[in-house]
């Protein structure tokens, strides 16, 4: 007669253990844990990949027109607005970016990032003082973007600028992240 | 009717096992002396529940899209019934949670309640404090106005200081290389799903540990914790003098919790939620981003760290502080618990409060920030009709000197108060300082014409106490 006998899972203390049973249980434990790991990997790998994908998204650095060259007076520094290189469709106003643009000569422009190199706050141009001031922690920059005072570790980042078909174009770039270590 | 209700209850209780589940935790014995000092933990839980309920309600109308969140928040605040009140409840609930968790932690530390066998209760509590602060910061970002958008940039810049992986972390925070469509939605996911899930798990663990090890008895001078005998003595005392948590211990939690909810509601109703500022347009540069009050102290820290060690402090200090706090029970899990036998514990708490309090005041005043609202000095402040001095006063404003220096209470506080500068600096000293800069002041040598420099110096030379007193007498 064929009988299914389930071994007592809690044999009395001191009872001899069947080596085969121990081995089977060890196997079942390991296979269960392994299957759990496989399930976690099946779900986890795409989840982690999806969440960290923006880190690896290649963003093209694109020339963006910010106005006609004739609209800018020589020696004047003004804020200009341009769009991100590749904004997501639902970005709305956050697709905009700003820069400080100065016309140094007829065909020479300089564009500064608006981000203070201390912690990224938007610097303001004080026209009469010829200084950029940061509202957050008091960073000050000279008109060439070099640090004049306060905590900024580096000069203001500059964008590439060109005049193309009479239009001033700025090459959009990522927000400059200061890494000091 | 009573019989029918009773019957239904007994049926449900029999099938669901509610009494079996909740009975033992509610009836577990707590020390009789666990009085009003012990209400801060439950008050933190009450504030958390307020956050969960109001947060879920707000999520019914909030659209976590970079292009629409700002408008939905304006709708919630200005048009939705009870919208402003709900936002206020959520904001002051967060404030209450930060305050209560701080008070709970200070009480636990002063009472030595982190010692054996409650080391892990302390550890989970410290993690919950961290989660609470992350919730506070990410919650401010979900307001998705100008300050929120720039705060994301500040957070990314700080993350950028982390060695090796800083750039990656910054991109993770921004959702790319700039603020954009991906930025807000990831903070929404973190604020609404990820961190709350961690909080639910750790609150559950924290409460389970409270039940496992019991509420700590009041510290008694001369009665140190000895891990060999503590459990036995604790349970013997409980058997002798303990009272059931429900209702003998819990009523104080309910009274204090109700007061917390009432305070949150009153503030939400009468003061209202924080204003929704300008839209999150990164091209609007007239921004002055500041964190919410509970992180203002850290804002001050970031301004006051010497630049040479800034990167190390920005990354290392939070890790070191968290490590030390987590390590507290490992460093001293036995011995005296009463604060009178651990005077240094009072010192630590007082120093922490004083440090955070004074940094908070500095953060609120932000004396290191230029005053962009400085108006040209009025004739009464200039105090003379001398043409050169008047022109100097105008130049002092136009060249942004007034943004950083005070003149008779007008201007900024970033640099020294120059109201009586002529009493301490000679004309030559003034010229040297202005031309060469130094001590956190830009050099104006290349930016000022000689005539303008002379005019500004003439104005500064007129800033002495005797003149001010005379002017005040002439213009009572």
Boltz contact constraints between the chains, C-beta under 6 A:
constraints:
  - contact:
      token1: [A, 54]
      token2: [B, 175]
      max_distance: 6.0
  - contact:
      token1: [A, 54]
      token2: [B, 176]
      max_distance: 6.0
  - contact:
      token1: [A, 54]
      token2: [B, 182]
      max_distance: 6.0
  - contact:
      token1: [A, 55]
      token2: [B, 168]
      max_distance: 6.0
  - contact:
      token1: [A, 55]
      token2: [B, 171]
      max_distance: 6.0
  - contact:
      token1: [A, 55]
      token2: [B, 172]
      max_distance: 6.0
  - contact:
      token1: [A, 57]
      token2: [B, 176]
      max_distance: 6.0
  - contact:
      token1: [A, 59]
      token2: [B, 177]
      max_distance: 6.0
  - contact:
      token1: [A, 79]
      token2: [B, 285]
      max_distance: 6.0
  - contact:
      token1: [A, 81]
      token2: [B, 283]
      max_distance: 6.0
  - contact:
      token1: [A, 84]
      token2: [B, 178]
      max_distance: 6.0
  - contact:
      token1: [A, 84]
      token2: [B, 180]
      max_distance: 6.0
  - contact:
      token1: [A, 87]
      token2: [B, 180]
      max_distance: 6.0
  - contact:
      token1: [A, 88]
      token2: [B, 180]
      max_distance: 6.0
  - contact:
      token1: [A, 88]
      token2: [B, 181]
      max_distance: 6.0
  - contact:
      token1: [A, 90]
      token2: [B, 65]
      max_distance: 6.0
  - contact:
      token1: [A, 90]
      token2: [B, 67]
      max_distance: 6.0
  - contact:
      token1: [A, 90]
      token2: [B, 181]
      max_distance: 6.0
  - contact:
      token1: [A, 91]
      token2: [B, 66]
      max_distance: 6.0
  - contact:
      token1: [A, 91]
      token2: [B, 180]
      max_distance: 6.0
  - contact:
      token1: [A, 91]
      token2: [B, 181]
      max_distance: 6.0
  - contact:
      token1: [A, 92]
      token2: [B, 66]
      max_distance: 6.0
  - contact:
      token1: [A, 92]
      token2: [B, 67]
      max_distance: 6.0
  - contact:
      token1: [A, 93]
      token2: [B, 279]
      max_distance: 6.0
  - contact:
      token1: [A, 93]
      token2: [B, 281]
      max_distance: 6.0
  - contact:
      token1: [A, 94]
      token2: [B, 66]
      max_distance: 6.0
  - contact:
      token1: [A, 94]
      token2: [B, 179]
      max_distance: 6.0
  - contact:
      token1: [A, 94]
      token2: [B, 180]
      max_distance: 6.0
  - contact:
      token1: [A, 94]
      token2: [B, 280]
      max_distance: 6.0
  - contact:
      token1: [A, 96]
      token2: [B, 281]
      max_distance: 6.0
  - contact:
      token1: [A, 96]
      token2: [B, 282]
      max_distance: 6.0
  - contact:
      token1: [A, 96]
      token2: [B, 283]
      max_distance: 6.0
  - contact:
      token1: [A, 97]
      token2: [B, 282]
      max_distance: 6.0
  - contact:
      token1: [A, 98]
      token2: [B, 283]
      max_distance: 6.0
  - contact:
      token1: [A, 98]
      token2: [B, 285]
      max_distance: 6.0
  - contact:
      token1: [A, 114]
      token2: [B, 285]
      max_distance: 6.0
  - contact:
      token1: [A, 119]
      token2: [B, 154]
      max_distance: 6.0
  - contact:
      token1: [A, 119]
      token2: [B, 157]
      max_distance: 6.0
  - contact:
      token1: [A, 120]
      token2: [B, 153]
      max_distance: 6.0
  - contact:
      token1: [A, 120]
      token2: [B, 154]
      max_distance: 6.0
  - contact:
      token1: [A, 120]
      token2: [B, 157]
      max_distance: 6.0
  - contact:
      token1: [A, 122]
      token2: [B, 285]
      max_distance: 6.0
  - contact:
      token1: [A, 122]
      token2: [B, 287]
      max_distance: 6.0
  - contact:
      token1: [A, 124]
      token2: [B, 285]
      max_distance: 6.0
  - contact:
      token1: [A, 126]
      token2: [B, 400]
      max_distance: 6.0
  - contact:
      token1: [A, 128]
      token2: [B, 398]
      max_distance: 6.0
  - contact:
      token1: [A, 128]
      token2: [B, 399]
      max_distance: 6.0
  - contact:
      token1: [A, 129]
      token2: [B, 399]
      max_distance: 6.0
  - contact:
      token1: [A, 129]
      token2: [B, 400]
      max_distance: 6.0
  - contact:
      token1: [A, 130]
      token2: [B, 447]
      max_distance: 6.0
  - contact:
      token1: [A, 131]
      token2: [B, 400]
      max_distance: 6.0
  - contact:
      token1: [A, 133]
      token2: [B, 370]
      max_distance: 6.0
  - contact:
      token1: [A, 135]
      token2: [B, 288]
      max_distance: 6.0
  - contact:
      token1: [A, 135]
      token2: [B, 369]
      max_distance: 6.0
  - contact:
      token1: [A, 137]
      token2: [B, 303]
      max_distance: 6.0
  - contact:
      token1: [A, 137]
      token2: [B, 368]
      max_distance: 6.0
  - contact:
      token1: [A, 138]
      token2: [B, 368]
      max_distance: 6.0
  - contact:
      token1: [A, 138]
      token2: [B, 369]
      max_distance: 6.0
  - contact:
      token1: [A, 138]
      token2: [B, 414]
      max_distance: 6.0
  - contact:
      token1: [A, 140]
      token2: [B, 442]
      max_distance: 6.0
  - contact:
      token1: [A, 148]
      token2: [B, 442]
      max_distance: 6.0
  - contact:
      token1: [A, 149]
      token2: [B, 440]
      max_distance: 6.0
  - contact:
      token1: [A, 149]
      token2: [B, 441]
      max_distance: 6.0
  - contact:
      token1: [A, 149]
      token2: [B, 442]
      max_distance: 6.0
  - contact:
      token1: [A, 151]
      token2: [B, 307]
      max_distance: 6.0
  - contact:
      token1: [A, 174]
      token2: [B, 177]
      max_distance: 6.0
  - contact:
      token1: [A, 175]
      token2: [B, 178]
      max_distance: 6.0
  - contact:
      token1: [A, 177]
      token2: [B, 160]
      max_distance: 6.0
  - contact:
      token1: [A, 177]
      token2: [B, 167]
      max_distance: 6.0
  - contact:
      token1: [A, 177]
      token2: [B, 170]
      max_distance: 6.0
  - contact:
      token1: [A, 178]
      token2: [B, 160]
      max_distance: 6.0
  - contact:
      token1: [A, 179]
      token2: [B, 160]
      max_distance: 6.0
  - contact:
      token1: [A, 179]
      token2: [B, 166]
      max_distance: 6.0
  - contact:
      token1: [A, 179]
      token2: [B, 167]
      max_distance: 6.0
  - contact:
      token1: [A, 180]
      token2: [B, 161]
      max_distance: 6.0
  - contact:
      token1: [A, 180]
      token2: [B, 311]
      max_distance: 6.0
  - contact:
      token1: [A, 181]
      token2: [B, 163]
      max_distance: 6.0
  - contact:
      token1: [A, 181]
      token2: [B, 311]
      max_distance: 6.0
